[in-house]
Amino acid sequence: MPKLYEYLGITFYFYANDHLPIHVHASYGEYETIFELIFKDDALAEVRKRKSAGIEHLPKAKLKDAQAFVEA
């Protein structure tokens, strides 16, 4: 799995040839959140977050940092 970035201890990565919608995994220790990137008219319209199966969401403060990073 290619690592995209590491920011404030949060690792952002993706799986090649993965399913739609386009999404990025963010992990911190044993926690993980998936951020789905929703595009409309070739522009980023929305960032949705969801849990990874069987893994707890990032802790609240790290979730906020990760969301801000993905939206930027």
C-alpha positions as CSV (number, residue, x, y, z in Angstrom):
1,M,0.0,0.0,0.0
2,P,1.6,3.3,-1.1
3,K,2.1,5.8,1.7
4,L,1.1,9.3,0.6
5,Y,1.9,11.4,3.6
6,E,2.7,11.4,7.2
7,Y,1.3,14.4,9.2
8,L,1.2,14.8,13.0
9,G,1.8,11.1,13.4
10,I,-1.1,10.2,11.1
11,T,-0.2,8.1,8.1
12,F,-2.2,8.6,4.9
13,Y,-2.2,5.8,2.3
14,F,-4.3,4.2,-0.5
15,Y,-4.6,0.8,-2.2
16,A,-3.9,0.6,-5.9
17,N,-6.8,-0.5,-8.1
18,D,-9.2,-0.1,-5.2
19,H,-13.0,0.5,-5.4
20,L,-14.9,3.7,-5.9
21,P,-15.4,6.3,-4.5
22,I,-11.8,7.5,-4.5
23,H,-10.7,7.4,-0.9
24,V,-7.7,7.7,1.4
25,H,-7.0,5.7,4.5
26,A,-5.7,7.5,7.6
27,S,-4.1,5.5,10.4
28,Y,-2.8,6.4,13.8
29,G,-1.6,3.5,15.9
30,E,-4.4,0.8,15.9
31,Y,-7.0,3.4,14.7
32,E,-8.1,4.1,11.1
33,T,-10.6,6.3,9.3
34,I,-11.4,6.3,5.6
35,F,-12.0,9.6,3.8
36,E,-14.0,9.4,0.7
37,L,-13.4,12.1,-1.9
38,I,-16.6,13.1,-3.7
39,F,-16.1,15.0,-7.0
40,K,-18.7,16.9,-9.0
41,D,-17.8,18.6,-12.3
42,D,-14.1,17.7,-11.8
43,A,-14.0,19.6,-8.5
44,L,-13.8,18.2,-5.0
45,A,-17.3,18.7,-3.6
46,E,-17.3,16.8,-0.4
47,V,-15.1,14.7,2.0
48,R,-17.0,12.0,3.8
49,K,-15.5,9.9,6.6
50,R,-16.3,6.3,7.4
51,K,-15.0,3.5,9.7
52,S,-12.8,0.8,8.4
53,A,-14.4,-2.6,9.1
54,G,-13.5,-3.9,12.5
55,I,-11.2,-0.9,13.3
56,E,-12.0,2.0,15.6
57,H,-12.1,5.6,14.2
58,L,-9.1,7.8,14.8
59,P,-9.2,9.5,18.3
60,K,-11.2,12.7,18.2
61,A,-8.3,15.1,18.1
62,K,-6.5,13.1,15.4
63,L,-9.7,12.7,13.4
64,K,-10.0,16.5,13.3
65,D,-6.4,16.9,12.2
66,A,-6.8,14.2,9.5
67,Q,-10.0,15.7,8.2
68,A,-8.4,19.2,8.0
69,F,-5.4,17.7,6.2
70,V,-7.5,15.8,3.6
71,E,-9.8,18.8,3.0
72,A,-6.7,21.0,2.4
